[in-house]
């Protein structure tokens, strides 16, 4: 999961992430291709106490596919990724 988090958070190419983690490009692509959809699944509802602190991280990932994106203030087409 760390490889996938680095891939989406840093906007590096699969080849760059593969070099960073010491795996082949095809292995990194398989990891992203098979495990990334699991991150999109809705997590089980959990009750958190009133003193629980949750961290939300968000970033804009630039993309060239305008069918799934929206133009932002910087006039770049990007997808908003948010992780709790």
N, C-alpha and C positions, 0 to 999 in steps of 0.2 A: 504494500500500500504506500510505502514511502516513495517508491519510484513514481507512482501515479501522482502523488501529491506534488512532488518536485516538477513533474512534467507539466501539470496544469498551473502551478503557482508561478513558475519562472518563464513559461512560454518558450522553453528550449525545444529544439527538434528532437525527434526520437533518437537520432544518431548521437547527439550531444549528451542526452540522458544516459544512453547505453555506455558511452565512454566514462561518464561520471560514476556509474555503478559497476563498471567492469564486466558488463555482459555484452553479448552480440546485439547488433541492431535488430535482428529478427526476433530475438528473445525479448527485448524491451518492447517491441511492437506487439508481440503476443500478450505480454503482461498488460499493457494499456488496453488492448482490444478486448481481452476477456474479463478483466477485473474492473475497469472504469465504469461499465454500466451498473455494477453493484453499488457504486457510490450514489447513483441517482435513485436507488430504491428508498422508499420512505422508511425512516427508522421506526422502530417500535415506540409507542407512546410511553414515555417515562415521566414519573412524577418527581419533581425536584423540590427540595425543601426551600424555604424562604431565604436561607443564607447561602444557597448554591450560586456560584458565579459561572456563567457560560461565556465562552469566547466565540465570537463570530468573525471570520476572516473573509474578505471579499476582494476580488480583483477583476479588472476588465481584460479579457483575452482577445487580442485582435484576430480577426478572421476575414477571409475574402469572400465567404458565402453570404451574400446579402439577403438571402431568403430566410435565414434564421436569426438575423441580427437587427439591431436598431442603431441609428446614427446617434452618437453621443455629442457632448459639448465640444470635443476636440475634432469632430467631423471624421472620426474613424469608426468603421464598423467593427463592433466587438460584442462578445457574449459576457454577461455578468455571471461570474462563478462565486458562489457563497458556500462556506463550510462552517458548521457549528461544531 
